[in-house]
Amino acid sequence: MGKYETLAKEIVKNIGGKENVISLTHCITRLRFKLKDEKKANDDVLKNMEGVVTVMKSGGQYQVVIGNHVPEVYADVMPLLGLEEGKAEDTEEKKGGNPLNRLIDVLSGIFQPILGIMAACGMVKGLSVLFLTLGLYAEASGEYQVLNAIGDGLFTFLPLFLGYTAAKKFGLKPMLGLVIGAILCYPSIQADALKASGDALYTLFQGTIFESDVYIEFLKIPIIGMNYTSTVIPVIFVVYFASKCEKSFNKFIPDLVKFFFVPMLTLIVAIPVGFILIGPIATFGSNLIAEAVMTVRDFSPMIAGAIVGLTWQILVIFGLHWGFIPVYINNIMTNGYDNVMMPFFACTFATSAVVLAIFFKTKNKKLKEMALPNFISGIFGVTEPAIYGITLPLKTPFIISCIAGGIGGGFYGAFNFRKFSMGGMSIFEFPAMVEPDGGFGNLIVAFAGVGITMVIAFVATMIFFHDKEEDKAALETSTGNLETTNKESNSSEQITKTKETAMLDRISIVSPLKGKVIKLEKMQDDAFASGILGKGVAIVPEEGAVYAPVDGEISALFPTLHAIGIKADSGAEVLIHVGLNTVQLNGKGFEAKIKQGDRIKTGQLLLTFDKEMIEKEGYCMETPVIISNTDAFLDVIDTDQEKVQAGDPLLTILK
């Protein structure tokens, strides 16, 4: 039994079951599902699930954000789906959808599986260059040779790895994709080897940017000499073509000989077409892409860098950054460095600095507890927990992090900041920024940009961020708190005036249940206890009845009847969640007295539930009553009573 088996079962259940899943991959923090019908997924249930940060829909994927332990969750989810790892998606499914979403989905599916190992090898390569520059060993030493082999191995034979992952994505047998990558890396077919073997037969496209020597022919058709080792785009297109060939041959080759005839014919057709046509065109295209992005950047390096830094975190939220990863990799493979996309390097440090400032500024104990681990996570390159859990819900910190990232990106653009090899994330990327000739100028720019970005983000957050406790204190200082004023003043006129002022700025929420009141942070459910879902309290009910806490409208009634959303006439959005994990009862023991869209009055019976049966089933009856749009108000103050009757004052919202 896996550590996250229970969570895995709940996720599979609420994405519509295994029959609704086409494929599943994962990145650093997210499970990335391809679903047959996203409408079958219970978004709200998943978002409120303990162990899930949030849910995103982007790039044709249904993304369940987990956090740093996503590999373990993925390992427990896969057996429940009955899928092979990286199973190709159904062809008909891939035909639908937005073209941009399909493109991003393809790119992410190809590059995600190898990004971790690419980062690891790149880190070793960067450290090797750094050690050589510092004189820790000589270039002829065994230490250098071994570390250099570790650093260069994957990148030299990158087409093999991309051939394998692309084959999975396009529905080709993975081993065929691996073979295609190996063939493209075959030593004697590379341009450098062909040049060393003798003079060129003739030259094509003379006088153009595509001028190329021809050393060999295939059936009298010229093969342009190209170096395919360390390339990105050619193998992807060749594998895509091969996948079409394989599907065609499968239709008419007899089953008796399919096992070896289909792959043989696929290779005989796809490889020559790859060398004669696809490879050269893709290589020319790679060079043109690199030249084009460099031209755009050269127009104004500072503005280009600022745009990348400003928008990167927004792209990450929606998963759209995958559309730019191939540009980044292609630049390194083609030019030997990337200076176009690298301004995003400032963004992780911007988020980390913002979260650190919140740690020092906030008086909210739960927020403080969340901030420090997310700061550490961000420093190591994983910012999704900080973005989804802290900065984005609080809005102002997220805006500050984007602006600080834009300023850092502009600095990097202006000083031609570069990265010379794939490797690492965040602080682990620094070795890859040492110049190949051993110079440290670029590394100094890297540290300076991080320093500028973090200082701006930290200071701006300290100035402009005010959490709810600070707002409450400011309100008490300027207008006086009603309870404090009543205690400290003997003037009936002053008391009356304070009451009138307070009433204008207060919204009262009465208790929907009879029972014992517990503080939200003491709940057994971490998602509710963290306050991310909104402020409020929890009630352990003594009776199985839920009454309306406000006048308003039923904005949501879950099909399982365990949770009710109310839009109050005052603007407050109230969520009542009867028990924990009671969604698993599928409505058993619950009876709704209203339906979604109904107008309700305070005290009206909304729902009944069989308290004894639910407890016998083993469910905790802690029932959170929260204001889900807490950020729209100055503060939410809960009652100091230990027990309440239905209709008693429960929450006070300060406008």
C-alpha positions in Angstrom: 0.0 0.0 0.0 1.4 3.4 -1.0 1.7 6.3 1.3 -0.8 8.3 -0.7 -3.2 5.5 -1.7 -6.2 7.1 0.0 -5.6 10.4 -1.7 -5.0 8.7 -5.0 -8.4 6.9 -4.8 -10.2 10.1 -4.0 -8.5 11.9 -7.0 -9.4 9.1 -9.4 -12.9 9.0 -8.1 -13.4 12.8 -8.5 -11.9 13.1 -12.0 -14.7 10.9 -13.2 -13.2 7.5 -12.6 -10.5 5.6 -14.5 -12.8 5.2 -17.5 -12.7 9.0 -17.9 -8.9 9.1 -18.1 -7.0 8.9 -21.4 -3.5 9.5 -20.1 -1.6 10.8 -17.1 1.8 12.4 -16.7 3.3 14.5 -14.0 5.7 17.4 -13.7 7.4 18.8 -10.6 4.2 19.7 -8.7 1.2 18.6 -10.9 -0.7 15.5 -12.0 -1.5 16.2 -15.6 -4.6 14.3 -16.8 -6.0 14.0 -20.3 -9.7 13.4 -19.7 -12.4 12.3 -22.1 -14.8 14.7 -20.5 -13.6 17.4 -18.1 -17.2 18.1 -17.0 -17.3 14.8 -15.2 -14.5 16.0 -12.8 -15.6 17.4 -9.5 -13.5 20.6 -9.5 -14.7 21.9 -6.1 -14.3 18.6 -4.4 -10.7 18.2 -5.7 -9.8 21.8 -4.8 -11.0 21.3 -1.2 -9.4 17.9 -0.9 -6.7 17.5 1.7 -3.4 17.0 -0.1 -4.5 18.9 -3.2 -3.4 22.6 -3.6 -5.8 23.5 -6.5 -7.0 22.4 -9.9 -6.1 24.0 -13.2 -7.3 23.4 -16.8 -4.8 24.4 -19.5 -3.1 23.0 -22.5 -5.7 20.4 -23.0 -4.9 19.0 -19.6 -6.7 18.7 -16.3 -4.0 19.6 -13.9 -4.3 18.6 -10.2 -1.7 20.6 -8.3 -0.2 18.4 -5.5 3.1 19.9 -4.5 6.6 18.5 -4.0 5.4 15.0 -3.3 3.6 14.6 -6.6 5.9 11.6 -7.8 4.6 9.5 -4.8 1.0 10.4 -5.5 1.5 9.7 -9.2 2.9 6.3 -8.3 -0.2 5.5 -6.3 -2.6 6.8 -8.9 -1.2 4.9 -11.9 -2.2 1.4 -10.7 -5.7 2.6 -10.1 -6.1 3.8 -13.7 -4.8 0.6 -15.3 -2.6 2.6 -17.7 0.9 2.0 -18.9 3.1 4.9 -18.0 3.0 7.5 -20.6 0.2 5.8 -22.6 -0.5 7.6 -25.8 -3.7 9.4 -26.1 -6.5 8.4 -28.3 -6.2 9.8 -31.8 -9.7 11.0 -32.0 -9.3 12.8 -28.7 -6.2 14.6 -29.9 -8.0 15.9 -33.0 -10.3 18.1 -30.9 -9.6 21.1 -28.8 -7.9 24.4 -29.2 -4.8 24.2 -31.5 -2.7 26.0 -28.9 -3.8 23.7 -26.2 -3.0 20.7 -28.4 0.5 22.0 -29.2 1.3 22.7 -25.5 -0.1 19.3 -24.6 2.2 17.6 -27.1 5.3 19.6 -26.1 4.7 19.0 -22.4 4.2 15.3 -23.0 7.5 15.1 -24.9 9.7 17.2 -22.6 8.3 16.5 -19.1 9.6 13.0 -18.7 13.3 14.0 -19.2 13.4 17.5 -17.6 14.5 16.2 -14.2 17.4 14.1 -15.6 18.3 17.0 -18.0 18.5 19.3 -15.0 20.7 16.8 -13.1 23.1 16.3 -16.0 23.3 20.0 -16.6 24.2 20.7 -13.0 27.1 18.2 -13.2 28.2 19.9 -16.5 28.1 23.3 -14.9 30.0 22.1 -11.8 32.6 20.5 -14.0 33.3 23.7 -15.8 33.4 25.6 -12.5 35.9 23.1 -10.9 38.0 23.3 -14.1 38.0 27.1 -13.9 38.9 27.1 -10.2 41.9 24.8 -11.0 40.6 22.0 -8.9 41.6 19.6 -11.7 43.1 19.6 -15.2 41.2 19.0 -18.4 43.2 15.8 -19.0 42.3 14.4 -15.6 40.1 11.4 -15.0 37.8 13.5 -12.7 37.1 16.0 -15.5 36.6 13.2 -18.1 34.1 11.3 -16.0 32.1 14.4 -14.8 32.1 15.8 -18.4 30.8 12.4 -19.7 28.0 12.6 -17.1 27.2 16.2 -18.0 27.4 15.7 -21.8 26.0 12.2 -22.3 22.3 13.0 -22.3 22.7 16.2 -24.4 24.9 14.5 -27.0 22.4 11.7 -27.5 19.3 13.8 -26.8 17.5 12.5 -30.0 17.4 9.1 -28.4 15.5 10.3 -25.3 13.2 12.6 -27.3 12.6 9.8 -29.8 11.4 7.6 -27.0 9.1 10.2 -25.3 7.8 11.5 -28.7 7.0 8.0 -29.7 4.9 7.6 -26.6 3.1 10.9 -27.3 2.4 10.1 -30.9 1.4 6.4 -30.4 4.5 4.8 -32.0 6.1 1.9 -30.3 8.5 3.5 -27.9 11.4 1.3 -28.9 11.0 2.4 -32.5 11.3 6.0 -31.4 14.4 5.1 -29.5 15.9 3.4 -32.5 15.1 6.5 -34.7 16.9 8.7 -32.3 19.9 6.3 -32.3 20.0 6.3 -36.1 20.0 10.1 -36.2 23.0 10.0 -33.8 24.8 7.4 -35.8 28.4 8.7 -36.1 29.2 8.1 -39.8 26.0 9.9 -40.9 26.9 13.2 -39.1 28.1 16.2 -41.3 31.4 16.4 -39.5 32.2 12.7 -40.2 31.1 13.1 -43.9 33.3 16.1 -44.3 36.3 14.1 -42.9 35.6 11.2 -45.3 36.2 13.2 -48.5 35.2 16.1 -50.7 31.6 17.1 -51.2 29.9 15.8 -54.4 28.2 19.2 -54.9 26.6 22.0 -53.1 22.9 22.8 -52.8 21.3 26.3 -52.4 24.5 28.2 -53.1 24.4 31.8 -52.2 21.6 31.4 -49.7 21.4 31.0 -45.9 20.6 27.3 -46.6 23.8 26.6 -48.6 24.7 22.9 -47.9 27.2 20.4 -49.0 26.1 17.0 -50.3 28.5 14.1 -49.6 26.2 11.1 -50.1 23.1 10.2 -52.0 20.3 7.7 -51.5 18.8 6.2 -54.7 20.4 9.2 -56.5 18.6 11.6 -54.1 21.0 14.0 -52.3 21.3 13.8 -48.5 22.3 17.1 -47.0 25.0 16.7 -44.4 23.7 17.6 -41.0 24.8 17.1 -37.4 21.8 15.6 -35.6 23.5 14.9 -32.2 22.3 17.3 -29.5 19.3 18.5 -31.7 15.7 18.8 -30.6 13.3 19.4 -33.4 14.4 16.9 -36.2 13.7 13.7 -34.2 10.3 14.9 -33.1 9.1 15.4 -36.7 10.7 12.2 -37.9 9.0 10.2 -35.1 5.7 11.8 -35.9 6.1 10.8 -39.5 7.1 7.3 -38.5 3.9 7.0 -36.3 1.8 7.7 -39.3 3.8 5.1 -41.3 3.3 2.5 -38.6 -0.4 3.0 -38.4 -0.7 2.7 -42.2 1.3 -0.5 -42.4 -0.6 -2.0 -39.5 -3.8 -1.8 -41.6 -2.7 -4.2 -44.3 0.3 -6.3 -43.0 -1.0 -9.7 -42.0 -1.0 -10.4 -38.2 1.3 -13.3 -38.7 4.3 -11.1 -39.7 3.3 -7.8 -38.2 5.8 -8.3 -35.3 8.8 -7.6 -37.5 7.5 -6.4 -40.9 5.7 -3.3 -39.5 8.8 -1.9 -37.7 11.1 -2.9 -40.6 8.9 -1.1 -43.2 8.4 1.9 -40.9 12.2 2.4 -40.6 12.8 1.8 -44.3 10.4 4.5 -45.2 10.7 7.0 -42.3 14.5 7.1 -42.0 15.4 8.0 -45.7 12.6 10.5 -45.7 14.0 11.8 -42.5 17.5 12.2 -43.8 16.5 13.5 -47.2 13.6 15.9 -46.3 12.4 16.1 -42.7 15.8 16.4 -41.0 17.2 19.2 -43.2 13.9 21.2 -43.1 13.7 20.8 -39.3 17.3 21.8 -38.9 16.9 24.8 -41.1 13.7 25.6 -39.1 15.6 25.3 -35.8 18.2 27.7 -37.0 15.6 30.1 -38.2 13.7 30.0 -34.9 16.9 30.7 -33.1 17.7 33.6 -35.4 14.1 35.0 -35.2 14.0 35.1 -31.4 17.5 36.6 -31.3 16.4 39.3 -33.7 13.3 40.1 -31.6 15.5 40.2 -28.5 18.1 42.4 -30.1 15.4 45.0 -30.8 15.4 45.9 -27.1 17.0 43.3 -24.8 15.8 45.1 -21.7 12.1 45.2 -22.8 12.2 41.6 -24.0 13.7 40.5 -20.7 11.2 42.5 -18.7 8.2 41.0 -20.7 9.5 37.4 -20.0 10.0 38.2 -16.3 6.7 39.9 -15.9 4.6 37.2 -17.5 6.4 34.0 -16.6 4.5 33.3 -13.4 1.2 33.9 -15.2 2.2 31.4 -17.8 3.2 28.9 -15.1 -0.2 29.2 -13.5 -2.0 28.1 -16.7 0.8 25.7 -17.8 1.4 27.8 -20.9 5.2 28.0 -20.2 5.5 24.7 -21.8 5.1 26.4 -25.2 8.4 28.2 -24.6 10.5 25.4 -23.1 11.5 24.1 -26.6 12.6 27.6 -27.6 14.9 27.7 -24.5 16.3 24.2 -25.2 16.7 24.9 -28.9 18.6 28.1 -28.3 21.1 26.2 -26.0 21.5 23.4 -28.5 21.8 25.7 -31.5 23.7 28.7 -30.2 25.4 27.2 -27.2 23.5 29.5 -24.8 20.1 31.0 -24.2 19.6 34.6 -23.4 16.0 34.9 -24.6 14.0 32.9 -22.1 16.6 33.1 -19.2 15.1 36.3 -17.7 12.5 34.0 -16.2 15.3 33.0 -13.8 14.5 36.1 -11.6 10.9 35.0 -11.1 11.4 32.1 -8.6 13.5 34.4 -6.4 10.8 37.1 -6.6 8.2 34.7 -5.3 10.5 33.4 -2.6 11.3 37.0 -1.4 7.6 37.9 -1.3 6.8 34.8 0.8 9.7 35.6 3.1 8.4 39.1 3.6 4.9 37.8 4.4 6.5 35.5 7.0 8.0 38.6 8.8 5.0 40.8 8.2 2.0 38.7 8.9 0.4 38.2 12.3 -1.6 35.3 11.0 -0.1 32.2 12.7 -1.3 29.8 10.0 0.0 32.0 7.2 3.3 32.4 8.9 3.6 28.6 9.2 2.9 28.2 5.5 5.3 31.0 4.4 8.6 29.6 5.6 8.4 26.2 4.0 7.2 27.8 0.7 10.1 30.2 0.8 12.5 27.3 1.1 10.7 25.4 -1.7 10.9 28.5 -3.9 14.6 28.9 -3.4 15.0 25.4 -4.7 12.9 26.2 -7.8 9.4 24.9 -6.9 7.1 27.9 -6.6 3.7 26.5 -7.4 2.9 25.8 -3.7 3.7 29.5 -2.8 1.8 30.8 -5.8 -1.4 28.8 -5.3 -1.3 28.6 -1.6 -0.2 32.2 -0.7 0.5 34.8 -3.3 -2.4 34.2 -5.7 -5.1 34.0 -3.1 -3.8 37.2 -1.5 -3.6 38.9 -4.9 -1.3 41.9 -3.9 1.7 39.6 -3.2 1.3 37.9 -6.5 1.2 41.3 -8.4 4.3 42.3 -6.5 6.1 39.1 -7.4 5.3 39.6 -11.1 6.5 43.2 -11.1 9.7 42.3 -9.3 10.2 39.4 -11.8 9.8 41.9 -14.6 12.3 44.3 -13.2 14.8 41.4 -12.7 14.1 40.2 -16.2 14.7 43.7 -17.6 18.1 43.8 -15.8 19.0 40.4 -17.2 18.0 41.4 -20.7 20.0 44.6 -20.6 23.2 42.8 -19.4 22.9 39.9 -21.9 22.4 37.3 -19.2 23.0 33.8 -20.5 22.8 30.1 -19.5 25.2 27.8 -21.3 23.8 24.4 -20.5 20.6 22.8 -19.3 20.8 22.2 -15.6 19.2 22.6 -12.3 16.5 24.9 -11.0 16.9 28.1 -9.1 20.0 28.1 -7.0 21.2 24.9 -8.7 21.3 26.7 -12.0 24.3 28.9 -11.1 27.0 26.5 -12.3 25.4 26.4 -15.8 26.0 30.2 -16.0 29.8 30.0 -15.8 31.1 31.0 -19.2 32.6 28.1 -21.3 36.0 29.9 -21.3 36.0 30.1 -17.5 34.8 33.7 -17.2 32.7 34.7 -14.2 31.1 37.9 -15.7 27.9 36.2 -16.6 27.7 34.6 -13.1 28.1 37.9 -11.5 25.2 39.2 -13.5 23.2 36.2 -12.3 23.8 37.0 -8.7 23.2 40.7 -9.2 19.9 40.1 -10.8 18.8 37.8 -8.0 19.8 40.3 -5.4 17.9 43.2 -7.2 14.8 41.1 -7.7 14.7 39.8 -4.1 15.3 43.2 -2.5 12.6 44.8 -4.6 10.1 42.0 -3.9 10.8 41.9 -0.2 10.7 45.7 0.4 7.5 46.1 -1.8 5.8 43.3 0.1 6.7 44.8 3.5 5.3 48.2 2.4 2.2 47.2 0.5 1.0 43.9 2.0 -1.3 44.1 4.9 -2.9 40.9 6.2 -6.3 40.8 7.9 -5.0 41.1 11.4 -3.3 44.4 10.5 -6.4 45.7 8.9 -8.4 44.8 12.0 -5.9 46.6 14.2 -6.0 49.7 12.0 -9.8 49.7 12.1 -9.8 49.4 15.9 -7.3 52.3 16.1 -9.2 54.7 13.9 -12.8 54.0 14.8 -12.7 52.1 18.0 -13.9 48.5 18.6 -17.4 48.3 19.8 -16.6 45.8 22.6 -13.6 47.7 23.8 -15.5 51.0 23.7 -18.3 49.5 25.8 -15.8 48.4 28.4 -13.7 51.6 28.5 -16.3 54.3 28.2 -19.1 55.3 30.6 -20.6 57.7 28.1 -24.0 56.4 26.7 -23.7 58.9 23.9 -20.3 57.6 22.9 -21.5 54.0 23.0 -24.6 54.8 20.9 -22.4 56.6 18.3 -19.9 53.7 18.2 -22.7 51.2 17.7 -24.1 53.1 14.8 -20.7 53.4 13.2 -20.0 49.7 13.7 -23.3 48.6 12.3 -22.6 50.3 9.1 -19.4 48.3 8.7 -20.5 44.9 10.0 -22.3 41.8 8.6 -23.7 39.3 11.0 -23.7 35.6 10.2 -25.7 33.4 12.5 -25.0 29.8 13.3 -26.6 27.3 10.9 -26.3 24.5 13.5 -26.6 23.6 17.1 -23.4 22.4 18.6 -19.9 22.9 19.9 -17.7 25.6 18.3 -14.1 24.9 17.6 -11.4 27.2 16.0 -10.8 26.6 12.3 -7.1 26.1 12.8 -7.9 23.2 15.2 -9.8 21.2 12.6 -8.5 17.8 11.5 -8.7 18.9 7.8 -5.6 20.8 6.9 -7.2 22.5 3.9 -9.9 24.2 6.0 -7.5 24.7 9.0 -5.0 26.6 6.9 -7.5 29.3 6.1 -6.8 29.1 2.4 -10.4 28.4 1.7 -11.6 31.3 3.8 -12.0 32.4 7.4 -14.7 31.1 9.8 -15.2 28.4 12.4 -16.2 24.8 12.7 -19.1 23.3 14.6 -19.5 19.8 15.9 -23.3 19.4 15.5 -25.5 18.0 18.2 -28.5 17.7 15.8 -28.9 16.7 12.2 -30.3 20.0 10.8 -28.8 22.9 8.9 -30.5 26.3 8.9 -29.9 29.4 6.8 -27.3 31.7 8.4 -28.2 34.6 6.2 -30.8 36.0 3.7 -29.7 35.2 0.2 -29.6 32.6 -2.6 -28.3 29.0 -2.8 -25.4 29.4 -5.1 -24.3 25.8 -4.9 -25.8 22.5 -3.7 -23.4 19.6 -4.2 -24.9 16.5 -5.8 -23.8 14.6 -2.7 -25.7 17.1 -0.6 -22.9 17.3 2.0 -22.0 21.0 1.2 -24.0 24.1 0.5 -22.8 27.4 -0.9 -24.8 30.6 -0.2 -24.5 34.0 -1.7 -25.8 36.4 1.0 -27.6 39.6 0.1 -24.8 41.4 1.9 -22.2 40.1 -0.6 -20.7 37.5 1.7 -20.3 34.0 0.3 -20.9 31.3 2.9 -19.8 27.7 2.6 -21.3 25.0 5.0 -19.5 21.6 4.7 -21.2 19.0 6.8 -18.5 16.7 8.1 -15.1 15.8 6.7 -14.8 13.6 3.6 -18.6 13.0 3.7 -18.6 13.4 -0.1 -17.8 9.7 -0.1 -21.3 8.9 1.2 -22.7 10.0 -2.2 -25.7 11.6 -0.5 -26.5 8.7 1.8 -28.0 10.1 5.0 -28.6 13.6 3.6 -31.9 15.2 2.6 -32.1 18.6 1.0 -35.0 20.9 1.7 -33.9 23.4 -1.0 -32.4 23.3 -4.4 -29.7 25.4 -6.1 -31.0 28.8 -7.1 -33.6 29.0 -4.3 -34.0 32.3 -2.4 -33.7 31.7 1.4 -34.4 33.5 4.6 -32.3 33.4 7.8 -33.5 30.5 10.0 -35.0 28.5 7.1 -34.3 24.7 7.2 -31.9 23.9 4.4 -30.8 20.3 5.0 -31.2 17.4 7.3 -28.7 14.6 7.9 -28.5 11.4 9.9 -25.8 12.3 12.4 -25.6 8.9 14.1 -25.3 7.0 10.8 -22.5 9.3 9.5 -20.6 8.9 12.7 -21.0 5.1 12.7 -19.6 5.1 9.1 -16.5 6.5 10.7 -16.7 10.2 9.4 -15.6 13.2 11.5 -18.5 15.5 12.0 -16.5 18.8 12.2 -18.5 21.1 10.0 -16.7 24.2 8.8 -18.8 27.4 8.3 -16.5 29.7 6.3 -16.7 32.9 4.3 -15.2 31.8 1.0 -14.7 35.4 -0.3 -12.8 36.5 2.8 -10.4 38.6 0.7 -13.3 40.9 -0.2 -13.6 42.1 3.4 -11.3 43.6 6.1 -11.7 40.7 8.5 -13.9 37.9 9.7 -14.3 37.6 13.5 -15.7 34.4 15.1 -17.8 34.1 18.2 -16.1 33.5 21.6 -18.9 31.1 22.6 -18.0 27.5 23.1 -21.5 26.3 22.2 -24.2 27.8 20.0 -27.8 27.2 19.1 -29.0 27.5 15.5 -29.6 31.2 15.0 -27.0 32.4 17.5 -24.4 35.0 16.4 -21.5 33.1 14.9 -19.4 35.3 12.6 -19.0 39.0 12.3 -17.6 40.4 8.9 -15.9 43.8 8.9 -16.5 45.6 5.6 
